[in-house]
Amino acid sequence: MLRRLVLVLGLVAGLGLGAQGADRPGPPPSPAEKELQAPLTLEDGKPTQGQSPVAPPSGLRAFGSLVLVLGIAGASLWALKKYGRGRIPGGGGGRLRVEETLALGDRRFVSILEVEGERFLLALTPQGIQLISRLDPRDQGGPGSFDDALSRQVDLGRPVPVKEMEALLKQGGGGL
């Protein structure tokens, strides 16, 4: 990653320096162009466009501008991530929050979801999301509360018959 960054910055600096030395002579200007490029002398003595010396383009200036723009873009992304997270779609709001997630393997997870002060234990599989149970408010914040709630509701080492799982879902308050 660092090698790519150094390579890209080197190429940009090289192109900037190469553009500086590309002063190729072109066709000679026509008399009308010469007249337009000639400096104007005004009565007030202020310099006009053709009288002030203009610095040639600089590779160092181009590289500095690139670094400045990348720095501003990086700072903007950091600020958006830190302070504007709830304002972008998919960033999450204040009412819905995932407290903890435990990976069970093979794209299967168990999560604690908090919605407006209520907490739910959910099972997430590739086929869908299922409510395992509502959690008691007394479980909130204690060490090991996630593991305790999971072990009270589901014994992952044994298969669960369909009727028992239906009864467990009905007992836990089957709907969100």
N, C-alpha and C positions, 0 to 999 in steps of 0.2 A: 504494500500500500504506500509506504513512504517512498519507495523507488519510483512508483508511478507519479506521485506528486512532484518529486524532484525533476523527473523527466519532462512532465508537462510544463512546469515553471521554466525549465531551461529552454524548451522549444518556444515558449511565448517570448522569453527575453531575447532569444536569437532572432525570432521574426521581427521583433521591435527594433533591434539593432540593424537588421538587414534592411528594413524599410527606411531607416535613416540614411543609409548609404546609397539608396537607389535614385540618385539625382542624375537621371539620364537626360541628355539634351534632346529636346523635342524640336519640332519645326519652328522656324523663326516666327515671332509674333507679327501679325499684320499691322499696318499703320493705324487702324482703328483700335486694336488692342493696346498698342504702344501709347496712344493718346489717353485711353482709359486708365492705364497703369501709371501714367505720369502724375507726380504729386501736384496737388492744387495749392496755390498760395492764396491765402485769405488775408483780408485786411486786419483781422484781430490778432494774427500771429500764432494762433493755436495750430498744433500739428494735425495734419490730415492723415487719412489711412495710409497713403504711400510714403509719408515722411517718417513714421515711427518704425524703428527696427523691430522685426519680428524674429524671435528665436526659432531655429530649425527644430523639427520634432526630435525628441530624445528617447532612446530605448529605455533609459533609466526612468524617465517620466512615465512611459507606458507601463513598465513593470510596477512602479509605485502605485499607479492608478489601479492596476489589476489587483494588487494586494489590498488596497483600500476597499475596492468593491467587494472582494471576497470576504474581507473582515466585516463589513457592514451586513452582508448577507448572512454570515455565520452568527453574528450578534442578534440579528432579527429572528432567525430560527430558534436560537436559544431562548430569547425573550418570549416568543410565541409558545414554545413548549412549556416554559416555566409559569408564565402568567396568563396566557390565553387559552389554556387547555379546555376549559368548559365552554368556550364560545365557538369552537369549531365542530362541525358534524363528526360524530364518532369519538369525540374527546371525552365524553362522559359529563354528567352534570353533578349537581349536589345531592340529588335524591337517590341515585342508584350507584352502588359501589360493591366491587368484589373484594371481600376481606382476605380470603385465603383460597389457594387452589392446590390440590394434591394430585399429581400425575400417577395414574395407576398402570400406565403402559398401553401400547397399541391404540393410541389416540383416545384414551378414556381418562376422564378427570372427575374429581369430586370437588365442589366449590362451595364456599359460604358466600351468599349474596345478601347484602343489606339494602332494603327498600323502605325508605321513610321510617326508620327505627325498628322495623321487623327484620328478622334474620331467617334465611332459608338455607337448607342443605340440598344442593342440586347435584345430579349425576349428568355428566356431559359425555355423549358418545357420538360416533359419526352418524348414527341414525337419528339422534335428537337429544332433547334435554328433558329430564324427568325430575320432579320434585320428590325428594326422599322424605324430608320432614321439615317442620318449622322448629326453630331452635328456641329454647327458653331464654328469657332475658338474663337469667342468673349465670348462664354459660359465657356471656360476653366478656371478653378481655382476659379471662383466666388462662394461666399457662396450660397448654394441652387441651384446651376446650374443643378444638377442632377434632383431635384424635378421639377424645371421649365421646363426642356427639356421633362421630362416625362409627365407633365400635358399639355404641348403644343401639344404633339403627340397623347396621348391616354387618354381618359376619362375612368378610370377603373370602374366607376359606371354604365355605360350603355353598352348594347350589341352593337357590331359593325357589320353592314351588310357586307356580303362577298364582294360585289362590292366596297363598301367604303374602306375596308381593302386593296383590290387589288390596288385601286387608290392611297391609302396612301403609299403602298410599292413601286409602280412605281414612285411616286413623290419623294420618299426618295432616289432613286438611288439603285434599287433592287439588285445589286450584289457587293460582296466584291472583 
